[in-house]
Amino acid sequence: MIPFVRMGFFIRLTLHRCGGSPSGAETAVNRRQVIYWIMKQVAIQGITGCFHEAAARAYFADETIETLPCDSFETLFERVNGDKSLYGIVAIENTIAGSLLQNHELLRRGNLHIVGEYKLRISHVLCALPDETTETLREVHSHPIALMQCDEFLKHHPSLKPVETYDTAGSARDIAENGLHGHAAICGRSAAEIYGLKILFDGIETNKHNYTRFLLVSGRGETAVPKPDKASIVFSLPHSRGSLSKVLTILSFYDINLTKIQSLPIIGREWEYRFYVDLTFDDVSRYRQGIAAILPLISDFRELGTYAEFRTDAEY
């Protein structure tokens, strides 16, 4: 039985051995069974072992998926926008580092829709080549945000020189592939294991309540969610007294809860701001009524997506 995966389909060929030659080595296919199994493909920013991949696999925990690495978030959005069969997963905010403003703008400017979210606990390890010890290390490589999240650990190891790189998992891969002695990486446990590095310290992040919120995006239009209870919207307001307060008062009247608001200046329009807002609700019809009620007060409105709010098992 030969598995062959391509373009999201799983094709299985059933082969039967035929006796035709004296040696019995001649093999032919006399029956072909093709099974179409649609495998989800998810574009991620980073390489195998990165936190984006961990979030994608956790979101689709009950399914087999293929992850498609992208060098940048811009590339990810272009790739998903160009292939409607793909999903993408993008970090949008972290409980320590705050919002990823770049991704807010990519969401607004693009044609993708938010169809889900996942909150991933971020835990870092220090890893190096198998024969390394703490005493033999000189540098520690990682993404600048990961280095920042492990600042207390680094303060207690002043002999390690922090070196900023483009990716946590990429730092681990580079050390493994190039045999970089004296170098360590700060990354997730899965990256260390994938690239065969030795974990010297585990759980080195300063704050143990370190979570990143990821959004699942799709270019297939508004993918139906059975029971949406969360929405992400963006709009702008005139630079006038009480304009934002009026909008929030109306949303409150319709039993809509604001869970996040992020403002960004509108380039070329002095002192005017664009607001990215996350809302939760119990009744989607009341949400729709609330949005209709604020439309006369706002401009440049776009609904980025309605989806199910992520909750842990303890929150249900």
ChimeraX commands (.cxc) that place a marker at each C-alpha (Angstrom):
marker #1 position 0.00,0.00,0.00 radius 0.5
marker #1 position 1.63,3.26,-1.12 radius 0.5
marker #1 position 0.50,6.58,0.38 radius 0.5
marker #1 position 0.81,9.63,-1.79 radius 0.5
marker #1 position -0.09,13.08,-0.50 radius 0.5
marker #1 position -0.46,16.01,-2.88 radius 0.5
marker #1 position -2.58,19.12,-3.08 radius 0.5
marker #1 position -4.57,18.19,-0.02 radius 0.5
marker #1 position -5.65,14.79,-1.27 radius 0.5
marker #1 position -4.60,11.39,0.04 radius 0.5
marker #1 position -4.36,8.83,-2.76 radius 0.5
marker #1 position -3.93,5.18,-1.83 radius 0.5
marker #1 position -2.84,2.65,-4.43 radius 0.5
marker #1 position -3.39,-1.03,-3.68 radius 0.5
marker #1 position -0.75,-3.16,-5.40 radius 0.5
marker #1 position -0.82,-6.89,-6.09 radius 0.5
marker #1 position 2.27,-8.90,-6.81 radius 0.5
marker #1 position 2.11,-10.92,-10.00 radius 0.5
marker #1 position 4.26,-13.97,-10.78 radius 0.5
marker #1 position 5.07,-13.52,-14.56 radius 0.5
marker #1 position 8.83,-13.76,-14.45 radius 0.5
marker #1 position 10.96,-16.64,-13.25 radius 0.5
marker #1 position 12.39,-14.52,-10.47 radius 0.5
marker #1 position 8.96,-13.41,-9.32 radius 0.5
marker #1 position 10.28,-9.83,-9.16 radius 0.5
marker #1 position 7.88,-8.35,-11.66 radius 0.5
marker #1 position 5.23,-6.28,-9.94 radius 0.5
marker #1 position 2.23,-4.73,-11.63 radius 0.5
marker #1 position -0.73,-2.70,-10.57 radius 0.5
marker #1 position -3.86,-4.61,-11.47 radius 0.5
marker #1 position -6.22,-2.76,-9.20 radius 0.5
marker #1 position -6.22,0.94,-8.27 radius 0.5
marker #1 position -8.15,2.26,-5.34 radius 0.5
marker #1 position -8.20,6.04,-4.97 radius 0.5
marker #1 position -9.41,7.45,-1.73 radius 0.5
marker #1 position -9.90,11.20,-1.58 radius 0.5
marker #1 position -9.31,12.53,1.86 radius 0.5
marker #1 position -9.25,16.31,2.07 radius 0.5
marker #1 position -6.32,17.21,4.30 radius 0.5
marker #1 position -6.38,20.75,5.64 radius 0.5
marker #1 position -3.34,22.83,4.78 radius 0.5
marker #1 position -2.45,25.66,7.12 radius 0.5
marker #1 position 0.04,28.41,6.30 radius 0.5
marker #1 position 2.24,29.40,9.25 radius 0.5
marker #1 position 4.80,32.13,9.81 radius 0.5
marker #1 position 8.03,30.37,10.65 radius 0.5
marker #1 position 9.43,26.89,10.18 radius 0.5
marker #1 position 8.69,23.42,11.51 radius 0.5
marker #1 position 8.70,23.49,15.31 radius 0.5
marker #1 position 7.66,27.13,15.69 radius 0.5
marker #1 position 4.84,28.29,17.95 radius 0.5
marker #1 position 2.62,29.03,14.95 radius 0.5
marker #1 position 2.82,25.36,13.99 radius 0.5
marker #1 position 2.06,24.35,17.59 radius 0.5
marker #1 position -1.03,26.58,17.56 radius 0.5
marker #1 position -2.21,25.19,14.21 radius 0.5
marker #1 position -1.88,21.58,15.36 radius 0.5
marker #1 position -3.57,22.36,18.67 radius 0.5
marker #1 position -6.49,24.07,16.92 radius 0.5
marker #1 position -6.95,21.06,14.61 radius 0.5
marker #1 position -6.11,18.56,17.34 radius 0.5
marker #1 position -8.57,15.97,16.04 radius 0.5
marker #1 position -7.42,16.18,12.41 radius 0.5
marker #1 position -4.31,15.55,10.37 radius 0.5
marker #1 position -3.04,18.76,8.81 radius 0.5
marker #1 position -0.13,19.88,6.66 radius 0.5
marker #1 position 1.60,23.11,7.64 radius 0.5
marker #1 position 3.07,25.41,5.00 radius 0.5
marker #1 position 5.96,27.55,6.30 radius 0.5
marker #1 position 6.10,31.22,5.25 radius 0.5
marker #1 position 9.01,33.63,5.73 radius 0.5
marker #1 position 6.82,36.56,6.77 radius 0.5
marker #1 position 3.27,37.47,7.68 radius 0.5
marker #1 position 2.95,39.34,4.38 radius 0.5
marker #1 position 3.83,36.15,2.51 radius 0.5
marker #1 position 1.33,34.18,4.60 radius 0.5
marker #1 position -1.52,36.56,3.79 radius 0.5
marker #1 position -0.64,36.57,0.08 radius 0.5
marker #1 position -0.49,32.78,-0.02 radius 0.5
marker #1 position -3.81,32.22,1.72 radius 0.5
marker #1 position -5.48,34.96,-0.30 radius 0.5
marker #1 position -4.24,33.33,-3.52 radius 0.5
marker #1 position -5.46,29.82,-2.66 radius 0.5
marker #1 position -8.97,29.57,-1.23 radius 0.5
marker #1 position -8.36,25.99,-0.08 radius 0.5
marker #1 position -5.79,27.13,2.50 radius 0.5
marker #1 position -6.11,28.33,6.05 radius 0.5
marker #1 position -3.63,30.59,7.77 radius 0.5
marker #1 position -2.85,31.03,11.45 radius 0.5
marker #1 position -1.43,34.33,12.67 radius 0.5
marker #1 position -0.45,35.67,16.08 radius 0.5
marker #1 position -2.42,38.77,16.99 radius 0.5
marker #1 position -1.51,39.50,20.62 radius 0.5
marker #1 position 0.59,38.28,23.53 radius 0.5
marker #1 position -0.14,38.75,27.22 radius 0.5
marker #1 position 3.35,40.20,27.76 radius 0.5
marker #1 position 4.48,41.75,24.48 radius 0.5
marker #1 position 1.04,43.16,23.58 radius 0.5
marker #1 position -0.55,43.45,20.14 radius 0.5
marker #1 position 1.10,42.69,16.81 radius 0.5
marker #1 position 0.06,45.92,15.10 radius 0.5
marker #1 position 1.35,44.78,11.71 radius 0.5
marker #1 position -1.11,41.90,11.65 radius 0.5
marker #1 position -4.04,44.14,12.50 radius 0.5
marker #1 position -3.31,46.13,9.37 radius 0.5
marker #1 position -2.79,43.03,7.24 radius 0.5
marker #1 position -6.21,41.79,8.33 radius 0.5
marker #1 position -7.86,45.09,7.46 radius 0.5
marker #1 position -6.23,45.49,4.06 radius 0.5
marker #1 position -6.63,41.88,2.97 radius 0.5
marker #1 position -9.60,39.83,1.88 radius 0.5
marker #1 position -9.31,37.14,4.53 radius 0.5
marker #1 position -11.87,36.37,7.22 radius 0.5
marker #1 position -11.28,35.30,10.80 radius 0.5
marker #1 position -12.94,31.92,11.35 radius 0.5
marker #1 position -11.46,30.86,14.69 radius 0.5
marker #1 position -8.98,31.61,17.46 radius 0.5
marker #1 position -6.62,29.73,19.76 radius 0.5
marker #1 position -4.75,30.81,22.88 radius 0.5
marker #1 position -1.43,29.01,23.27 radius 0.5
marker #1 position 0.61,28.86,26.46 radius 0.5
marker #1 position 4.14,29.95,25.54 radius 0.5
marker #1 position 6.93,28.15,27.37 radius 0.5
marker #1 position 10.59,28.43,26.45 radius 0.5
marker #1 position 13.57,26.11,26.83 radius 0.5
marker #1 position 17.31,26.67,26.52 radius 0.5
marker #1 position 18.81,24.05,24.20 radius 0.5
marker #1 position 22.14,23.35,22.53 radius 0.5
marker #1 position 24.13,20.58,20.85 radius 0.5
marker #1 position 24.12,17.27,22.80 radius 0.5
marker #1 position 27.69,17.63,24.09 radius 0.5
marker #1 position 27.26,21.20,25.39 radius 0.5
marker #1 position 27.02,22.30,29.01 radius 0.5
marker #1 position 26.16,25.65,30.53 radius 0.5
marker #1 position 29.90,26.32,31.00 radius 0.5
marker #1 position 30.70,25.82,27.30 radius 0.5
marker #1 position 28.06,28.24,26.03 radius 0.5
marker #1 position 28.88,31.80,24.94 radius 0.5
marker #1 position 25.81,33.00,23.02 radius 0.5
marker #1 position 22.06,32.44,23.12 radius 0.5
marker #1 position 20.08,33.02,19.91 radius 0.5
marker #1 position 16.36,33.68,19.58 radius 0.5
marker #1 position 13.66,36.03,18.39 radius 0.5
marker #1 position 13.83,39.38,20.25 radius 0.5
marker #1 position 10.41,38.86,21.86 radius 0.5
marker #1 position 11.47,35.45,23.18 radius 0.5
marker #1 position 14.66,36.97,24.59 radius 0.5
marker #1 position 12.57,39.66,26.28 radius 0.5
marker #1 position 10.23,37.04,27.74 radius 0.5
marker #1 position 13.24,35.27,29.31 radius 0.5
marker #1 position 15.00,38.37,30.62 radius 0.5
marker #1 position 15.20,37.19,34.27 radius 0.5
marker #1 position 16.84,33.92,33.22 radius 0.5
marker #1 position 19.37,35.82,31.11 radius 0.5
marker #1 position 20.15,38.19,33.99 radius 0.5
marker #1 position 21.09,35.16,36.09 radius 0.5
marker #1 position 23.39,33.91,33.29 radius 0.5
marker #1 position 25.42,37.00,32.35 radius 0.5
marker #1 position 28.01,34.89,30.50 radius 0.5
marker #1 position 25.43,34.21,27.76 radius 0.5
marker #1 position 25.39,36.95,25.15 radius 0.5
marker #1 position 21.85,37.42,23.72 radius 0.5
marker #1 position 21.78,37.47,19.92 radius 0.5
marker #1 position 18.57,38.43,18.12 radius 0.5
marker #1 position 17.45,36.24,15.23 radius 0.5
marker #1 position 14.39,35.99,12.99 radius 0.5
marker #1 position 12.76,32.94,14.59 radius 0.5
marker #1 position 12.85,30.78,17.71 radius 0.5
marker #1 position 12.66,27.44,15.88 radius 0.5
marker #1 position 14.98,28.78,13.18 radius 0.5
marker #1 position 17.62,29.44,15.82 radius 0.5
marker #1 position 17.42,25.82,16.95 radius 0.5
marker #1 position 17.60,24.52,13.38 radius 0.5
marker #1 position 20.63,26.68,12.55 radius 0.5
marker #1 position 22.55,25.42,15.56 radius 0.5
marker #1 position 21.75,21.79,14.73 radius 0.5
marker #1 position 22.39,21.97,10.98 radius 0.5
marker #1 position 25.62,23.99,11.26 radius 0.5
marker #1 position 26.99,22.29,14.38 radius 0.5
marker #1 position 27.39,25.61,16.18 radius 0.5
marker #1 position 29.31,24.87,19.37 radius 0.5
marker #1 position 29.11,27.45,22.12 radius 0.5
marker #1 position 25.69,28.55,20.87 radius 0.5
marker #1 position 22.32,27.95,22.52 radius 0.5
marker #1 position 18.78,28.67,21.38 radius 0.5
marker #1 position 15.69,29.80,23.23 radius 0.5
marker #1 position 12.69,28.10,21.65 radius 0.5
marker #1 position 9.78,25.80,22.34 radius 0.5
marker #1 position 10.33,22.24,23.55 radius 0.5
marker #1 position 9.03,20.78,20.29 radius 0.5
marker #1 position 11.62,22.67,18.23 radius 0.5
marker #1 position 14.45,21.41,20.43 radius 0.5
marker #1 position 13.21,17.84,20.06 radius 0.5
marker #1 position 12.64,18.10,16.30 radius 0.5
marker #1 position 16.19,19.33,15.65 radius 0.5
marker #1 position 17.86,16.92,18.09 radius 0.5
marker #1 position 19.13,19.46,20.61 radius 0.5
marker #1 position 19.67,18.87,24.31 radius 0.5
marker #1 position 17.41,20.79,26.65 radius 0.5
marker #1 position 19.54,22.36,29.37 radius 0.5
marker #1 position 16.81,24.39,31.09 radius 0.5
marker #1 position 13.03,24.13,30.80 radius 0.5
marker #1 position 10.36,26.75,31.52 radius 0.5
marker #1 position 12.77,29.70,31.50 radius 0.5
marker #1 position 10.15,32.33,30.64 radius 0.5
marker #1 position 9.85,35.02,33.32 radius 0.5
marker #1 position 6.05,35.09,33.45 radius 0.5
marker #1 position 4.34,31.70,33.61 radius 0.5
marker #1 position 1.07,33.29,32.43 radius 0.5
marker #1 position 2.53,33.87,28.98 radius 0.5
marker #1 position -0.07,33.28,26.29 radius 0.5
marker #1 position -0.29,34.20,22.62 radius 0.5
marker #1 position -3.64,34.53,20.89 radius 0.5
marker #1 position -3.72,33.23,17.34 radius 0.5
marker #1 position -6.37,33.83,14.68 radius 0.5
marker #1 position -7.35,31.27,12.06 radius 0.5
marker #1 position -8.01,33.02,8.76 radius 0.5
marker #1 position -9.50,31.86,5.47 radius 0.5
marker #1 position -10.04,33.35,2.03 radius 0.5
marker #1 position -13.22,31.39,1.34 radius 0.5
marker #1 position -15.57,34.15,2.35 radius 0.5
marker #1 position -17.52,34.02,5.55 radius 0.5
marker #1 position -17.08,30.41,6.58 radius 0.5
marker #1 position -20.17,29.41,8.54 radius 0.5
marker #1 position -19.62,28.93,12.27 radius 0.5
marker #1 position -22.46,26.99,13.95 radius 0.5
marker #1 position -22.71,29.22,17.03 radius 0.5
marker #1 position -20.56,32.34,16.75 radius 0.5
marker #1 position -20.21,34.29,19.97 radius 0.5
marker #1 position -17.32,36.57,19.11 radius 0.5
marker #1 position -16.58,39.11,16.39 radius 0.5
marker #1 position -13.67,41.27,15.31 radius 0.5
marker #1 position -14.50,44.58,13.63 radius 0.5
marker #1 position -12.62,47.68,12.51 radius 0.5
marker #1 position -13.91,51.21,11.99 radius 0.5
marker #1 position -12.87,54.85,12.14 radius 0.5
marker #1 position -14.44,57.79,13.96 radius 0.5
marker #1 position -14.48,61.54,13.46 radius 0.5
marker #1 position -12.25,63.59,15.76 radius 0.5
marker #1 position -15.10,64.88,17.89 radius 0.5
marker #1 position -15.91,64.81,21.57 radius 0.5
marker #1 position -17.66,61.67,22.79 radius 0.5
marker #1 position -17.66,59.85,19.43 radius 0.5
marker #1 position -16.18,56.62,20.82 radius 0.5
marker #1 position -18.24,56.80,24.01 radius 0.5
marker #1 position -21.47,56.92,21.99 radius 0.5
marker #1 position -20.53,53.79,20.05 radius 0.5
marker #1 position -19.62,51.85,23.19 radius 0.5
marker #1 position -22.85,52.90,24.91 radius 0.5
marker #1 position -24.93,51.54,22.03 radius 0.5
marker #1 position -23.03,48.24,22.00 radius 0.5
marker #1 position -23.59,47.88,25.73 radius 0.5
marker #1 position -27.33,48.44,25.26 radius 0.5
marker #1 position -27.41,45.43,22.92 radius 0.5
marker #1 position -25.63,43.24,25.53 radius 0.5
marker #1 position -22.40,43.20,23.54 radius 0.5
marker #1 position -19.20,43.00,25.59 radius 0.5
marker #1 position -16.01,44.68,24.45 radius 0.5
marker #1 position -12.99,42.42,25.16 radius 0.5
marker #1 position -10.30,44.36,23.34 radius 0.5
marker #1 position -9.84,47.72,21.64 radius 0.5
marker #1 position -6.73,48.71,19.71 radius 0.5
marker #1 position -6.34,52.12,18.09 radius 0.5
marker #1 position -3.98,53.03,15.28 radius 0.5
marker #1 position -3.51,56.47,13.73 radius 0.5
marker #1 position -4.84,56.96,10.21 radius 0.5
marker #1 position -1.95,58.15,8.08 radius 0.5
marker #1 position -2.75,61.42,6.36 radius 0.5
marker #1 position -5.68,62.24,8.65 radius 0.5
marker #1 position -4.23,64.05,11.67 radius 0.5
marker #1 position -5.63,63.01,15.05 radius 0.5
marker #1 position -8.04,60.51,13.55 radius 0.5
marker #1 position -7.82,56.89,14.56 radius 0.5
marker #1 position -8.87,53.50,13.32 radius 0.5
marker #1 position -10.24,51.16,16.01 radius 0.5
marker #1 position -9.83,47.40,16.02 radius 0.5
marker #1 position -12.40,45.94,18.38 radius 0.5
marker #1 position -13.15,42.43,19.64 radius 0.5
marker #1 position -16.69,41.81,20.85 radius 0.5
marker #1 position -18.42,38.90,22.55 radius 0.5
marker #1 position -22.13,38.23,22.72 radius 0.5
marker #1 position -24.68,35.54,23.57 radius 0.5
marker #1 position -27.18,36.29,20.80 radius 0.5
marker #1 position -25.89,36.80,17.26 radius 0.5
marker #1 position -29.10,38.56,16.23 radius 0.5
marker #1 position -28.60,41.15,18.99 radius 0.5
marker #1 position -25.03,41.57,17.78 radius 0.5
marker #1 position -26.29,42.26,14.24 radius 0.5
marker #1 position -28.79,44.80,15.60 radius 0.5
marker #1 position -26.05,46.52,17.58 radius 0.5
marker #1 position -23.80,46.80,14.54 radius 0.5
marker #1 position -26.67,48.26,12.50 radius 0.5
marker #1 position -27.27,50.83,15.25 radius 0.5
marker #1 position -23.68,52.14,15.26 radius 0.5
marker #1 position -23.19,52.29,11.48 radius 0.5
marker #1 position -24.50,55.89,11.19 radius 0.5
marker #1 position -21.87,57.00,13.73 radius 0.5
marker #1 position -18.80,55.34,12.22 radius 0.5
marker #1 position -17.02,55.07,8.87 radius 0.5
marker #1 position -14.68,52.65,7.10 radius 0.5
marker #1 position -16.46,49.76,8.84 radius 0.5
marker #1 position -15.45,46.19,8.16 radius 0.5
marker #1 position -16.34,42.99,9.95 radius 0.5
marker #1 position -13.14,40.93,10.04 radius 0.5
marker #1 position -14.97,37.78,11.12 radius 0.5
marker #1 position -17.47,36.14,13.44 radius 0.5
marker #1 position -16.33,32.97,15.16 radius 0.5
marker #1 position -16.40,30.91,18.34 radius 0.5
marker #1 position -14.53,32.34,21.29 radius 0.5
marker #1 position -11.70,30.10,22.50 radius 0.5
marker #1 position -12.27,28.66,25.95 radius 0.5
marker #1 position -10.31,26.13,27.94 radius 0.5
marker #1 position -12.09,23.06,29.28 radius 0.5
marker #1 position -12.25,24.73,32.69 radius 0.5
marker #1 position -14.17,27.69,31.25 radius 0.5
marker #1 position -17.03,25.62,29.80 radius 0.5
marker link #1:1,2 radius 0.2
marker link #1:2,3 radius 0.2
marker link #1:3,4 radius 0.2
marker link #1:4,5 radius 0.2
marker link #1:5,6 radius 0.2
marker link #1:6,7 radius 0.2
marker link #1:7,8 radius 0.2
marker link #1:8,9 radius 0.2
marker link #1:9,10 radius 0.2
marker link #1:10,11 radius 0.2
marker link #1:11,12 radius 0.2
marker link #1:12,13 radius 0.2
marker link #1:13,14 radius 0.2
marker link #1:14,15 radius 0.2
marker link #1:15,16 radius 0.2
marker link #1:16,17 radius 0.2
marker link #1:17,18 radius 0.2
marker link #1:18,19 radius 0.2
marker link #1:19,20 radius 0.2
marker link #1:20,21 radius 0.2
marker link #1:21,22 radius 0.2
marker link #1:22,23 radius 0.2
marker link #1:23,24 radius 0.2
marker link #1:24,25 radius 0.2
marker link #1:25,26 radius 0.2
marker link #1:26,27 radius 0.2
marker link #1:27,28 radius 0.2
marker link #1:28,29 radius 0.2
marker link #1:29,30 radius 0.2
marker link #1:30,31 radius 0.2
marker link #1:31,32 radius 0.2
marker link #1:32,33 radius 0.2
marker link #1:33,34 radius 0.2
marker link #1:34,35 radius 0.2
marker link #1:35,36 radius 0.2
marker link #1:36,37 radius 0.2
marker link #1:37,38 radius 0.2
marker link #1:38,39 radius 0.2
marker link #1:39,40 radius 0.2
marker link #1:40,41 radius 0.2
marker link #1:41,42 radius 0.2
marker link #1:42,43 radius 0.2
marker link #1:43,44 radius 0.2
marker link #1:44,45 radius 0.2
marker link #1:45,46 radius 0.2
marker link #1:46,47 radius 0.2
marker link #1:47,48 radius 0.2
marker link #1:48,49 radius 0.2
marker link #1:49,50 radius 0.2
marker link #1:50,51 radius 0.2
marker link #1:51,52 radius 0.2
marker link #1:52,53 radius 0.2
marker link #1:53,54 radius 0.2
marker link #1:54,55 radius 0.2
marker link #1:55,56 radius 0.2
marker link #1:56,57 radius 0.2
marker link #1:57,58 radius 0.2
marker link #1:58,59 radius 0.2
marker link #1:59,60 radius 0.2
marker link #1:60,61 radius 0.2
marker link #1:61,62 radius 0.2
marker link #1:62,63 radius 0.2
marker link #1:63,64 radius 0.2
marker link #1:64,65 radius 0.2
marker link #1:65,66 radius 0.2
marker link #1:66,67 radius 0.2
marker link #1:67,68 radius 0.2
marker link #1:68,69 radius 0.2
marker link #1:69,70 radius 0.2
marker link #1:70,71 radius 0.2
marker link #1:71,72 radius 0.2
marker link #1:72,73 radius 0.2
marker link #1:73,74 radius 0.2
marker link #1:74,75 radius 0.2
marker link #1:75,76 radius 0.2
marker link #1:76,77 radius 0.2
marker link #1:77,78 radius 0.2
marker link #1:78,79 radius 0.2
marker link #1:79,80 radius 0.2
marker link #1:80,81 radius 0.2
marker link #1:81,82 radius 0.2
marker link #1:82,83 radius 0.2
marker link #1:83,84 radius 0.2
marker link #1:84,85 radius 0.2
marker link #1:85,86 radius 0.2
marker link #1:86,87 radius 0.2
marker link #1:87,88 radius 0.2
marker link #1:88,89 radius 0.2
marker link #1:89,90 radius 0.2
marker link #1:90,91 radius 0.2
marker link #1:91,92 radius 0.2
marker link #1:92,93 radius 0.2
marker link #1:93,94 radius 0.2
marker link #1:94,95 radius 0.2
marker link #1:95,96 radius 0.2
marker link #1:96,97 radius 0.2
marker link #1:97,98 radius 0.2
marker link #1:98,99 radius 0.2
marker link #1:99,100 radius 0.2
marker link #1:100,101 radius 0.2
marker link #1:101,102 radius 0.2
marker link #1:102,103 radius 0.2
marker link #1:103,104 radius 0.2
marker link #1:104,105 radius 0.2
marker link #1:105,106 radius 0.2
marker link #1:106,107 radius 0.2
marker link #1:107,108 radius 0.2
marker link #1:108,109 radius 0.2
marker link #1:109,110 radius 0.2
marker link #1:110,111 radius 0.2
marker link #1:111,112 radius 0.2
marker link #1:112,113 radius 0.2
marker link #1:113,114 radius 0.2
marker link #1:114,115 radius 0.2
marker link #1:115,116 radius 0.2
marker link #1:116,117 radius 0.2
marker link #1:117,118 radius 0.2
marker link #1:118,119 radius 0.2
marker link #1:119,120 radius 0.2
marker link #1:120,121 radius 0.2
marker link #1:121,122 radius 0.2
marker link #1:122,123 radius 0.2
marker link #1:123,124 radius 0.2
marker link #1:124,125 radius 0.2
marker link #1:125,126 radius 0.2
marker link #1:126,127 radius 0.2
marker link #1:127,128 radius 0.2
marker link #1:128,129 radius 0.2
marker link #1:129,130 radius 0.2
marker link #1:130,131 radius 0.2
marker link #1:131,132 radius 0.2
marker link #1:132,133 radius 0.2
marker link #1:133,134 radius 0.2
marker link #1:134,135 radius 0.2
marker link #1:135,136 radius 0.2
marker link #1:136,137 radius 0.2
marker link #1:137,138 radius 0.2
marker link #1:138,139 radius 0.2
marker link #1:139,140 radius 0.2
marker link #1:140,141 radius 0.2
marker link #1:141,142 radius 0.2
marker link #1:142,143 radius 0.2
marker link #1:143,144 radius 0.2
marker link #1:144,145 radius 0.2
marker link #1:145,146 radius 0.2
marker link #1:146,147 radius 0.2
marker link #1:147,148 radius 0.2
marker link #1:148,149 radius 0.2
marker link #1:149,150 radius 0.2
marker link #1:150,151 radius 0.2
marker link #1:151,152 radius 0.2
marker link #1:152,153 radius 0.2
marker link #1:153,154 radius 0.2
marker link #1:154,155 radius 0.2
marker link #1:155,156 radius 0.2
marker link #1:156,157 radius 0.2
marker link #1:157,158 radius 0.2
marker link #1:158,159 radius 0.2
marker link #1:159,160 radius 0.2
marker link #1:160,161 radius 0.2
marker link #1:161,162 radius 0.2
marker link #1:162,163 radius 0.2
marker link #1:163,164 radius 0.2
marker link #1:164,165 radius 0.2
marker link #1:165,166 radius 0.2
marker link #1:166,167 radius 0.2
marker link #1:167,168 radius 0.2
marker link #1:168,169 radius 0.2
marker link #1:169,170 radius 0.2
marker link #1:170,171 radius 0.2
marker link #1:171,172 radius 0.2
marker link #1:172,173 radius 0.2
marker link #1:173,174 radius 0.2
marker link #1:174,175 radius 0.2
marker link #1:175,176 radius 0.2
marker link #1:176,177 radius 0.2
marker link #1:177,178 radius 0.2
marker link #1:178,179 radius 0.2
marker link #1:179,180 radius 0.2
marker link #1:180,181 radius 0.2
marker link #1:181,182 radius 0.2
marker link #1:182,183 radius 0.2
marker link #1:183,184 radius 0.2
marker link #1:184,185 radius 0.2
marker link #1:185,186 radius 0.2
marker link #1:186,187 radius 0.2
marker link #1:187,188 radius 0.2
marker link #1:188,189 radius 0.2
marker link #1:189,190 radius 0.2
marker link #1:190,191 radius 0.2
marker link #1:191,192 radius 0.2
marker link #1:192,193 radius 0.2
marker link #1:193,194 radius 0.2
marker link #1:194,195 radius 0.2
marker link #1:195,196 radius 0.2
marker link #1:196,197 radius 0.2
marker link #1:197,198 radius 0.2
marker link #1:198,199 radius 0.2
marker link #1:199,200 radius 0.2
marker link #1:200,201 radius 0.2
marker link #1:201,202 radius 0.2
marker link #1:202,203 radius 0.2
marker link #1:203,204 radius 0.2
marker link #1:204,205 radius 0.2
marker link #1:205,206 radius 0.2
marker link #1:206,207 radius 0.2
marker link #1:207,208 radius 0.2
marker link #1:208,209 radius 0.2
marker link #1:209,210 radius 0.2
marker link #1:210,211 radius 0.2
marker link #1:211,212 radius 0.2
marker link #1:212,213 radius 0.2
marker link #1:213,214 radius 0.2
marker link #1:214,215 radius 0.2
marker link #1:215,216 radius 0.2
marker link #1:216,217 radius 0.2
marker link #1:217,218 radius 0.2
marker link #1:218,219 radius 0.2
marker link #1:219,220 radius 0.2
marker link #1:220,221 radius 0.2
marker link #1:221,222 radius 0.2
marker link #1:222,223 radius 0.2
marker link #1:223,224 radius 0.2
marker link #1:224,225 radius 0.2
marker link #1:225,226 radius 0.2
marker link #1:226,227 radius 0.2
marker link #1:227,228 radius 0.2
marker link #1:228,229 radius 0.2
marker link #1:229,230 radius 0.2
marker link #1:230,231 radius 0.2
marker link #1:231,232 radius 0.2
marker link #1:232,233 radius 0.2
marker link #1:233,234 radius 0.2
marker link #1:234,235 radius 0.2
marker link #1:235,236 radius 0.2
marker link #1:236,237 radius 0.2
marker link #1:237,238 radius 0.2
marker link #1:238,239 radius 0.2
marker link #1:239,240 radius 0.2
marker link #1:240,241 radius 0.2
marker link #1:241,242 radius 0.2
marker link #1:242,243 radius 0.2
marker link #1:243,244 radius 0.2
marker link #1:244,245 radius 0.2
marker link #1:245,246 radius 0.2
marker link #1:246,247 radius 0.2
marker link #1:247,248 radius 0.2
marker link #1:248,249 radius 0.2
marker link #1:249,250 radius 0.2
marker link #1:250,251 radius 0.2
marker link #1:251,252 radius 0.2
marker link #1:252,253 radius 0.2
marker link #1:253,254 radius 0.2
marker link #1:254,255 radius 0.2
marker link #1:255,256 radius 0.2
marker link #1:256,257 radius 0.2
marker link #1:257,258 radius 0.2
marker link #1:258,259 radius 0.2
marker link #1:259,260 radius 0.2
marker link #1:260,261 radius 0.2
marker link #1:261,262 radius 0.2
marker link #1:262,263 radius 0.2
marker link #1:263,264 radius 0.2
marker link #1:264,265 radius 0.2
marker link #1:265,266 radius 0.2
marker link #1:266,267 radius 0.2
marker link #1:267,268 radius 0.2
marker link #1:268,269 radius 0.2
marker link #1:269,270 radius 0.2
marker link #1:270,271 radius 0.2
marker link #1:271,272 radius 0.2
marker link #1:272,273 radius 0.2
marker link #1:273,274 radius 0.2
marker link #1:274,275 radius 0.2
marker link #1:275,276 radius 0.2
marker link #1:276,277 radius 0.2
marker link #1:277,278 radius 0.2
marker link #1:278,279 radius 0.2
marker link #1:279,280 radius 0.2
marker link #1:280,281 radius 0.2
marker link #1:281,282 radius 0.2
marker link #1:282,283 radius 0.2
marker link #1:283,284 radius 0.2
marker link #1:284,285 radius 0.2
marker link #1:285,286 radius 0.2
marker link #1:286,287 radius 0.2
marker link #1:287,288 radius 0.2
marker link #1:288,289 radius 0.2
marker link #1:289,290 radius 0.2
marker link #1:290,291 radius 0.2
marker link #1:291,292 radius 0.2
marker link #1:292,293 radius 0.2
marker link #1:293,294 radius 0.2
marker link #1:294,295 radius 0.2
marker link #1:295,296 radius 0.2
marker link #1:296,297 radius 0.2
marker link #1:297,298 radius 0.2
marker link #1:298,299 radius 0.2
marker link #1:299,300 radius 0.2
marker link #1:300,301 radius 0.2
marker link #1:301,302 radius 0.2
marker link #1:302,303 radius 0.2
marker link #1:303,304 radius 0.2
marker link #1:304,305 radius 0.2
marker link #1:305,306 radius 0.2
marker link #1:306,307 radius 0.2
marker link #1:307,308 radius 0.2
marker link #1:308,309 radius 0.2
marker link #1:309,310 radius 0.2
marker link #1:310,311 radius 0.2
marker link #1:311,312 radius 0.2
marker link #1:312,313 radius 0.2
marker link #1:313,314 radius 0.2
marker link #1:314,315 radius 0.2
marker link #1:315,316 radius 0.2
view
